[in-house]
C-alpha cells in the first residue's frame, strides 16, 4: 500500500517543484529495433517492451512481491523471479544494495513505469525526454539513478538471457491484441464524446506479465501513448479507461475549482476506503471516478449486449461501494449528456452543476458480476 507520507512527499514535489539542477538530455525519436517484438497497424500497436520488462524484473528481485488475493503470480513472473535469483546468487552485495534502493524508493509502481517509458527502448537505457516533460516531473529527482541501476542490473542479472527465455510468452501476448478492433473502439469513443480528437499519437499496448493481476497505467511521450497492462488488466482491445485519462483529466482540472465544495465532500467521505487508496488527492479522485463512469458507459453501448450492461452497471456499483463515491452519480448523469447533443467538454460544467450534493447512504455488499464470455 502506498504510504500517506509518500503521497504527501509526491504532492509537495508537484506543488513546490522539488527542483533538481537542469540535466542535459539528448532528445531523440524512439524507434523499436526488434521488429518481432512490435506489431503495428496505423495508429495502434502492441509491444513487448524491454524497458517495462527490465524495470519489473528489477523490482521483483529487489522486494516487490505483491499479488491480489485469490490469484497466483503469472507463470512468467514466477520463472523470471527464479532465473534472476539464480543469476544473482554470486552477487549478494549488489542484491542487498538494490533491495535497499527499493526500500528507500517505495512509491506506486505507476511512477516507475511512467519514468522508464521516457527512456530509450533498449539496453543500455538512457534518458531521451527532458525532466519537465515527464508524466510525473517529481520522478526526475526521486528516480534519477534508475537508468544506471537498470543498466547494471541488466548485465549482472543476465537479463539478455532471461529475456530470451520468456520472450515467446510476451510475443504470444502481443499477437493477441486486436488492432482493428481498437480502431473501431477509438472511433466509437470520440463519437460518444462528440469532440475533435486532438492527438496523433500511436496508442501502444504493453503486456506486463511481471506485476500483480489486474490494473493498468498509461503515459504519453513523443509520438506514442503507452498503455501498460497487468495480467487480466485488459481485454486485448483498446484500453478505453487509460486512454480516457488523456482527455478527461485536464477537463476535470479546468472545472474543479468552480465545484470544489461539492466534489470534495465525496472525496472526504470515500478517501479512506479500500478502492480509493491510490487516489489520495481530491482532483485525482474526481477524474478517476469520471473516467470509470464514462468507460463503463461507452463499453456498455459499444457491446450492445444485456450481459455487458449488467457487468458495467455492477462494476460502477462496486467502485462506488469501495470508496470511489462519485462513480455512480456520474454514471447516472451520462444519459442526460447523451440526449443533449453537446460535446462533452462543453457539457461538463452542466453535468457538475447537476451532480447531487453528497448524502451519507448505505452501500450494498453485492459482488459485481464477472465479464461475459
C-alpha positions in Angstrom: 0.0 0.0 0.0 1.2 3.4 -0.9 2.0 5.3 2.4 0.5 8.6 3.4 3.9 10.1 3.7 4.8 9.1 0.2 1.7 10.8 -1.1 2.5 13.9 0.9 6.1 14.0 -0.4 4.9 13.5 -4.0 2.3 16.1 -3.7 4.8 18.6 -2.2 7.0 17.9 -5.3 4.1 18.5 -7.6 3.2 21.8 -6.0 6.6 23.0 -4.9 8.7 21.6 -7.6 11.3 19.5 -5.8 13.7 21.1 -8.3 16.9 19.5 -9.5 19.7 21.0 -11.4 19.0 21.1 -15.2 20.2 17.9 -16.7 21.5 17.6 -20.3 19.2 15.2 -22.1 19.6 14.4 -25.8 16.1 14.3 -27.1 15.7 11.8 -29.8 12.9 9.9 -31.5 12.0 6.5 -30.2 12.4 3.6 -32.6 11.9 -0.1 -31.9 14.8 -2.1 -33.2 13.3 -5.6 -32.7 10.5 -6.0 -35.4 9.3 -9.3 -34.0 8.5 -7.6 -30.6 6.4 -4.9 -32.3 3.0 -5.2 -34.0 1.6 -2.0 -35.6 -1.3 -1.1 -37.8 -1.9 2.6 -38.4 -2.4 4.4 -35.1 -2.4 1.3 -32.9 0.3 -1.1 -31.8 1.3 -3.8 -29.3 4.8 -4.0 -27.9 6.9 -6.4 -25.9 8.6 -3.5 -24.1 12.1 -4.2 -22.7 12.0 -1.1 -20.5 9.0 -2.4 -18.6 10.5 -5.9 -18.5 13.8 -4.7 -17.1 12.1 -2.4 -14.5 9.6 -5.1 -13.3 12.3 -7.7 -13.2 14.4 -5.4 -11.1 11.5 -4.6 -8.7 10.7 -8.2 -8.3 14.3 -9.0 -7.4 14.5 -6.0 -5.0 11.5 -7.0 -3.0 8.2 -6.4 -4.9 6.1 -9.5 -4.4 2.5 -8.1 -4.3 -0.3 -10.2 -5.7 -4.0 -9.9 -5.4 -5.9 -12.2 -3.0 -7.3 -15.2 -4.9 -4.7 -15.0 -7.6 -1.3 -16.7 -8.2 1.6 -15.0 -9.8 1.7 -15.3 -13.6 3.9 -18.3 -14.6 6.2 -15.9 -16.5 6.7 -13.9 -13.3 7.5 -17.0 -11.3 10.0 -18.1 -13.9 11.7 -14.7 -14.2 12.0 -14.4 -10.4 13.6 -17.9 -10.2 16.0 -17.3 -13.1 17.2 -13.9 -11.7 17.6 -15.3 -8.2 19.9 -18.0 -9.6 21.8 -15.4 -11.7 22.4 -13.2 -8.6 23.4 -15.9 -6.2 27.1 -14.9 -6.5 26.4 -11.2 -6.2 24.7 -10.8 -2.8 26.4 -7.4 -2.4 24.6 -5.9 -5.3 21.3 -7.6 -4.5 21.5 -6.1 -1.0 22.2 -2.6 -2.5 19.2 -2.9 -4.9 16.9 -4.1 -2.1 18.0 -1.0 -0.1 17.3 1.2 -3.0 13.8 -0.2 -3.4 13.1 0.2 0.4 14.1 3.9 0.1 12.1 4.4 -3.1 8.8 2.9 -2.2 6.2 4.6 -4.3 3.4 3.4 -6.6 4.7 1.3 -9.5 2.9 3.7 -11.8 5.7 6.2 -11.2 8.5 3.7 -12.1 6.6 2.7 -15.3 5.9 6.2 -16.3 9.6 7.2 -15.7 11.1 4.3 -17.7 8.8 4.8 -20.7 10.7 8.1 -21.1 13.9 6.2 -21.6 15.4 4.7 -24.8 13.6 1.5 -25.6 16.5 -0.9 -25.4 19.6 -1.6 -23.3 21.6 0.4 -22.5 18.8 2.6 -21.2 19.2 6.4 -21.3 17.1 9.4 -20.8 15.6 10.8 -24.0 12.8 13.0 -22.6 13.6 16.2 -20.6 12.6 16.2 -16.9 9.9 18.8 -17.4 8.1 16.6 -19.9 7.9 13.5 -17.6 4.5 12.3 -16.8 5.3 12.9 -13.1 8.1 15.5 -13.0 8.9 14.8 -9.4 10.3 11.4 -10.5 13.2 13.3 -12.2 14.8 13.6 -8.8 13.3 10.6 -7.0 14.3 8.1 -9.7 17.2 9.9 -11.2 19.6 7.0 -10.5 17.3 4.4 -12.0 18.7 4.3 -15.6 22.2 3.5 -14.3 20.8 0.9 -11.9 18.8 -0.8 -14.6 21.8 -1.0 -16.9 23.9 -2.5 -14.1 21.1 -4.9 -13.2 20.7 -5.9 -16.9 24.3 -7.1 -17.1 24.6 -8.5 -13.6 21.3 -10.5 -13.6 22.0 -11.6 -17.2 18.7 -10.2 -18.4 19.5 -10.7 -22.1 19.4 -14.5 -21.4 16.3 -14.2 -19.2 14.5 -12.2 -21.8 15.4 -14.8 -24.5 13.8 -17.5 -22.4 10.5 -15.7 -21.7 10.2 -13.6 -24.9 8.0 -16.2 -26.6 5.4 -15.7 -23.9 5.5 -12.0 -24.5 5.2 -12.4 -28.3 2.2 -14.6 -27.8 0.6 -11.8 -25.7 1.4 -9.2 -28.3 -0.2 -11.3 -31.0 -3.5 -11.5 -29.0 -4.1 -7.7 -29.3 -6.8 -6.9 -31.9 -5.6 -3.7 -33.6 -8.5 -3.5 -36.0 -11.0 -3.6 -33.1 -9.0 -0.9 -31.3 -9.6 1.4 -34.3 -13.4 0.7 -34.1 -13.4 1.3 -30.3 -11.4 4.6 -30.7 -13.9 5.9 -33.3 -16.8 5.0 -31.0 -15.2 6.7 -28.1 -14.7 10.0 -29.9 -18.2 9.8 -31.4 -19.5 9.4 -27.9 -17.6 12.4 -26.6 -18.6 14.5 -29.7 -15.2 16.1 -29.6 -12.4 16.5 -32.1 -9.5 14.2 -31.3 -6.5 16.5 -30.6 -3.7 14.0 -30.6 -2.0 12.0 -33.3 -0.1 9.6 -31.1 0.2 5.9 -31.8 -1.6 4.0 -29.0 0.8 1.3 -27.8 -0.4 -1.6 -25.6 2.3 -3.2 -23.5 1.7 -6.5 -21.8 3.2 -6.6 -18.3 3.4 -10.2 -17.1 5.6 -9.4 -14.0 3.1 -7.4 -12.0 0.2 -8.4 -9.8 -3.1 -9.3 -11.6 -5.4 -6.6 -12.8 -4.6 -3.0 -13.2 -3.0 -0.8 -15.9 -1.4 2.6 -16.3 -0.7 5.0 -19.2 1.9 7.5 -20.2 2.4 9.6 -23.4 5.8 10.6 -24.8 6.5 11.9 -28.2 4.5 10.1 -30.8 3.4 7.2 -28.5 0.7 6.8 -25.9 1.6 3.7 -23.9 -1.0 1.6 -22.1 0.8 -0.9 -19.8 -1.5 -3.8 -18.7 -1.0 -6.2 -15.9 -2.3 -9.8 -16.4 -6.0 -9.6 -16.7 -5.8 -5.8 -16.9 -7.2 -5.5 -20.4 -9.2 -7.4 -23.0 -6.7 -7.1 -25.9 -8.7 -4.2 -27.4 -8.3 -0.5 -26.7 -7.9 0.2 -23.1 -10.7 2.8 -23.0 -10.1 3.6 -19.4 -6.4 4.5 -19.8 -6.9 6.4 -23.0 -9.8 8.4 -21.5 -7.4 9.8 -18.8 -5.6 11.7 -21.6 -8.9 13.5 -22.3 -10.8 13.7 -19.1 -8.1 14.6 -16.6 -7.5 18.1 -17.9 -11.2 18.8 -18.3 -11.8 18.0 -14.6 -8.8 20.1 -13.6 -10.2 23.0 -15.6 -13.6 23.0 -13.8 -12.7 21.6 -10.4 -12.3 24.9 -8.6 -15.8 26.0 -9.5 -17.3 22.9 -7.9 -14.7 22.1 -5.3 -17.0 22.1 -2.3 -19.4 19.6 -3.8 -16.7 17.3 -5.2 -14.5 17.4 -2.1 -17.4 16.2 0.0 -17.5 12.9 -2.0 -13.7 12.7 -1.7 -13.6 13.1 2.1 -16.3 10.5 2.5 -14.6 7.9 0.3 -10.8 8.5 0.6 -10.2 6.1 3.5 -12.0 3.2 1.8 -10.0 0.4 0.0 -10.9 1.4 -3.5 -9.6 5.0 -3.0 -6.2 4.2 -1.6 -4.4 5.1 -4.9 -6.3 8.3 -5.3 -5.4 10.4 -2.3 -5.9 13.8 -3.9 -9.3 15.3 -4.4 -8.8 16.3 -8.1 -7.3 12.9 -9.0 -10.2 11.2 -7.1 -12.6 13.3 -9.2 -11.2 12.4 -12.7 -10.7 8.8 -11.7 -14.4 8.5 -10.9 -15.5 10.3 -14.0 -13.2 8.1 -16.2 -14.6 5.0 -14.7 -18.2 6.1 -15.3 -17.6 7.1 -18.9 -15.5 3.9 -19.6 -18.3 1.7 -18.4 -21.0 3.6 -20.3 -19.0 3.5 -23.5 -18.3 -0.2 -23.1 -22.0 -0.9 -22.4 -23.1 1.0 -25.5 -20.3 -0.4 -27.8 -21.1 -4.0 -26.9 -24.9 -3.6 -27.0 -25.4 -6.8 -25.1 -27.5 -7.2 -21.9 -24.7 -9.2 -20.3 -22.3 -6.3 -20.7 -25.0 -3.9 -19.4 -25.2 -6.0 -16.2 -21.4 -6.2 -16.0 -20.8 -2.5 -16.4 -23.6 -1.5 -14.0 -22.2 -3.9 -11.5 -18.6 -2.5 -11.9 -19.9 1.0 -11.3 -21.8 -0.1 -8.2 -18.7 -2.0 -6.9 -16.4 1.0 -7.5 -18.8 3.2 -5.6 -19.1 0.8 -2.6 -15.3 0.5 -2.5 -14.9 4.3 -2.0 -14.9 6.0 -5.4 -18.2 7.6 -4.5 -18.5 9.9 -7.5 -18.6 7.0 -9.9 -22.3 6.1 -9.6 -23.6 9.7 -9.6 -21.5 10.5 -12.7 -22.7 7.3 -14.4 -26.4 8.2 -13.6 -26.0 11.6 -15.3 -24.5 10.4 -18.5 -27.8 9.5 -20.2 -28.8 13.2 -19.9 -25.5 14.2 -21.6 -26.2 11.7 -24.4 -29.5 13.3 -25.1 -28.1 16.8 -25.1 -26.3 16.6 -28.4 -23.4 18.7 -27.0 -19.7 17.9 -27.0 -18.6 16.5 -23.6 -16.2 19.3 -22.9 -18.9 21.9 -23.3 -21.4 19.8 -21.3 -19.2 19.0 -18.3 -20.0 22.2 -16.3 -23.7 21.4 -16.6 -23.0 17.8 -15.5 -21.1 19.0 -12.5 -23.9 21.5 -11.7 -26.5 18.7 -11.8 -24.3 16.4 -9.6 -26.2 15.9 -6.3 -24.8 17.1 -3.0 -23.2 14.2 -1.1 -25.5 12.4 1.3 -24.5 9.5 3.5 -26.1 6.4 2.2 -25.8 2.7 2.9 -23.8 0.6 0.5 -24.8 -2.9 -0.8 -22.4 -5.8 -0.3 -23.4 -7.3 -3.7 -20.4 -8.5 -5.7 -20.0 -7.2 -9.2 -20.7 -9.8 -11.9 -17.9 -11.4 -14.0 -17.3 -10.3 -17.6 -19.4 -12.2 -20.2 -17.6 -14.7 -22.3 
